[in-house]
Amino acid sequence: MATAEDVDRTADDGPDGTVVEDDRGRETTATTDSDRFTRKKSVLITGCSSGIGRATARAFLAEDWQVFATARNVDDIEALEEAGCETLALDVTDPEQVARVVEETVDIAGSIDCVVNNAGYAQMGPLEDVATVDLHRQFDVNVYGPHRLTRAALPHMRAQGEGRIVNVSSVIGRISMPGAGAYAGSKHALEAMSDALRGEVDEFGIDVIVVEPGPVETNFTDRVDDELPEDERTPAYEALYELYDDAQLIGGGSGGPFASDPEDVAEAILESATSPDPPARYPVGPLAQYGLYARYLPDRLRDAVYGILRKLA
């Protein structure tokens, strides 16, 4: 079996369906044209234990894809297995596990047509209160995780001559705000890497798409609250913490009027994976649609708006 590290070639290097070698003498198997039309398309999705990931797995399943749903604990995705998904344990911070899951996907499905990098969480709080170790953990999951999985999947996609990488970002990946520096920084990085990757792999028939939800009605918000600094809150930022609590009530994913449903995001992810000519970005929800315009405002004006909100908190 060729591992992800061994596969580094394009489908043009040899006849379809045969074992071919790259320029370093390493072997892999090219997908046949008949296989592309007879087999189910396959998708590997991270972070399927709840919310967007779970809804996305069900959306692909309803369209007759072979779905590989992953989570750190497979017990959390038993319902998806019962629904017809292949379920695998995956911690995106574990390089060996990432490589193994990609190989299992290819072995079972015969290909890996789409990767949805959905696993992630939000480390909130003023940057002075965010420990460096917590900042590193934020990037390990939200940035290095997608990078690990993408690196493992791309050689197989090149061998196939096609594929899709869908990175689930956030509206905050385009415009940051006080109290969200760690999370926004990770999503800004994911977006920048996606833009670079899109140009790098276009010649191989591989598309890279970013999905940018606003607030979503999931338990993601509970995890956000868990990640807020508690014992080491700097008193000087009391107004910022109060403003965060108010923002959660107005626009957060806990019943806020501007929150989208996970199914809305799943629909955008599915469309990005199936559209013949997908756009580079899919904003989802009213705050994502209209909030992006705020990035065109002068920095001083955006800062002034925050100053007003801080005084009102």
N, C-alpha and C positions, 0 to 999 in steps of 0.2 A: 504493500500500500504506500502510495506517495504521500508524504506529509505536506502540510501547508508550506513548510520551509523549503521542501524539495521542488515544489511546483513554481516555475518561473519562466513561462513561455506564453506564446499566443497560439491560437488554434491553427494559424496558418503554417506552423512549423512542420506539420505532418498531416496525413490523411485523417479524416474524421473516424473515430472509433478505434484507432490504432494506438499502440504505445509509441510515444514520440520522445525525443530528447531535446533539451534546450542546448544553448551554446556551451554549457558546462558539463554536458553528458548526463544530466539528470533526467529521470523518466517520469512521465505522467500520461494520462489517457485523455484523448480529445473526445468531446461529446459528438455523437453522430447526428446528422440532420434529422433522421427518423426519430431519434430519441427526443429531440426538441418538440416534436409535434405529438408524440404519443404519451409521454410521461407528464405527470403533474408538475407544475412549477413549484419550487421550494422556497420557503422564507424562514429565516432564523431571526427570532425576536428576543430581545433581552428585556428583563424587568416585567415579567408577565404575571406577577403575583396579584396584582390589582390594577385598577384604574385604566390608564391608556394602554398599557401592555396587554392586559387581559382582553380589553375591547378590540384591540388590533388583531390579536390571535383569532378571535371569533369572526372578525370581519373577513380575514383571509380565508378562514375555514369555510365560510358561507360561499366564497367564490371558487371553491374546489381546489385551493392550493394545498400542498403538503406543508403543514405548519409545524415548525420546531419551536416550541414555546419553552423559554428558560426562566429560571429564577434561582436565587441562592439556595432555597429550600424547596425541593420538588413536592413536598407535602402541600405547599401553598398553591400548587397548580394541578392538583388532582382532578378538579372539575374540568379543566381543559383537556386532560388526558381522556377522561370519560367522553368528552365531546368529539374526540377524534384527532387531537393533536399528539405529536410526539413530544414528550416532555423530558428535559435534560436539566441537571443541576449546573448552574453557571454563576460564578462570582467573577465579574469582569476585571477585578483587580488581580486575578490569578492567571498569569500567562500560560501555564501548562494546561489549565482547565479550558481556557479560551481556545488553544490550539486543538485540544482533544474534541471539544464540542463541534468545531468546524469540520474536523475529519469525520466525526460520526454523522454529521448532516450529509456530507458528500457521499459517504459509504452507503447510507440508507436511501437517499433520494437520487443519487447519481449526478447531482449538481448542487450548486447553491446560487439560486437566481437573485435573491434579494436578502439583504441584511438590514434589519431595523434596530438601530442603536437607540434604545428607549430608556434603559436603566439609568437612574440618576436621582439625586436628591438636592435640597437647597440648604446650604449653610448660611444662615442669616445673622445679622448683628453688625454693629459698627466695626470697622476693620481693626480698631485698637483692641476690641474685645475678642476678636477671633484669633485663637492661638495658631501659630505657624503650622503645627502638626494637624490642626483641623483644616487649614487651608490646603495643605498637601493632600489630605484625604478627599477633600472636595474635588480637586483636580484628578486624583487617582481614579475616581469613579466616573466623573462627567467628561473628562478629556482623555486620559490615558486609556480608560476602558474602551471607548469607541475606537481609539487608535489601535489598540491590540487586536480587536476583532476585525477591523478593516484590513490590517496587514495580513492576518491569517486567511481572510476570504479572497482578497484581490488576486492572488496567483491562480486560484481556481476559476475566477471570473474571466481572467485573461485567457486561460486555456479554453473556456467556453466561447469566448468572443462576445460576451454580453454579461450584463448584471446591473443591479441597482444597489446603491448604498443610501439608506434613508436615515438621516441623523435628526433625532428629536431634540430641538433646541427650545427656545422660549422667546417671547417678545422682548424679554430682558436681555437676550443675546444681542439685541440691536441698540438698546438704550438702557443705561444703568441708572440707579437711583441710590440715595443714601440708605444704608442698612442692608444693601444687597450686593456689596462689592465682591464677596467671595463667589457667590452663585453667578452673578452677572459676568465676572471675570472668566469663569469656567465656560459659560455659554458663548461669550465673545470669542474665546479661543476655539471652541468647537466650530463656530461659524467661519472664522478665518481659515481654519484648516480645511473645512468643507469647500470653501472657494478655491483654495489652492489645489485640492485633490480633484475637483471637477475638471480643471484644465489638464491635469496630469494624466487622467485615465480616459479622457474623451476619445482618444484615438483607438482605444481598445474596445469600444462599444459599451462602456460602462458609464452610467449616469450617477450623479451625486446630488441628492435633494435634501434641503433643510426644511423641516416642519416647525413652525413657530407658534405654539399655542399661547394664548393669554391665560388667565386663571381658569382652572379646570375643576369640576366638581368631583374630587377624588379625596382619598385619605392622604394624598401628598402633603396637604396643609398640616395634618397632624405631625408628620415627620418634620416639616419646617419648624413647627413650634418646639419639637423635641431638640432641634439643633440650635435654638436660640441660646446664647449664653445665659446662665442662671446665677451661679454663685459669684461670677467675676464680672458682673455688669458695672461699668464705670458710671457713677452717679451723674456725671456731666452730660450723659446721653439719655437721661430720663425722658426728655421730650421726644427723642427719636423712637424709643421703645413704645411710647404711648401712641405716636403717629403710626407705627407699624400695626398696633392692635386695632386702631381705627380703620386702617386700610384693609385689614382682613375682613372686617365686618362689611365694608362697602363693596370690595371687588375680589375678595379671596375665594378659594374653592370650598367654602363651608356654607353654602347657601347664598352667597353674594349674588346680586342681580346681574353681574357681568360675567359670571362663571359659565363656561361651556361644559357640555357633557363629554365624557371620555369617548363616546361613540362619534362625536363630531370630529375629534382629532383622529380617531381610527379611520374614518372615512377619507380624511385628507391623506393619511399615510397610504391607504390602499390605492387611492387615485395616483399618488406619486409613484407607486410601484407598477401601475398598469397603464398609465397614460403613454402614448407613443412618443410624445414630445413634452415631458414634464417641465414646468418652470423650475428655476433654481430654488425658489422659496414658496412655502405655503403658510401664510399667516392664518390662524384659526381663532375665531371669536371676535367680539366687538372691540375689546381692548387691544387685541393684537392688530386688528385692521386699522384702527384710528390712532392707537398709541405710537405706531411707527412714524407718524407724521411729526411727533414731538422731536425726533432726532434732527429735523431740519431747522428747528428753532436755534437761535444763537445760544451759546453756552450760558452767557450771563442771564438771559431771560429764563432758561430752565432753572438755573440756580436761584433766581429770584422767586420763582413759583414755589420751590421747595421751602425757601425762607418764610414765605407767607403761610404755608401749611404748618410749618413748625411752630409758628407763633399762635396758630389757631388750636393746636393740639392741647 
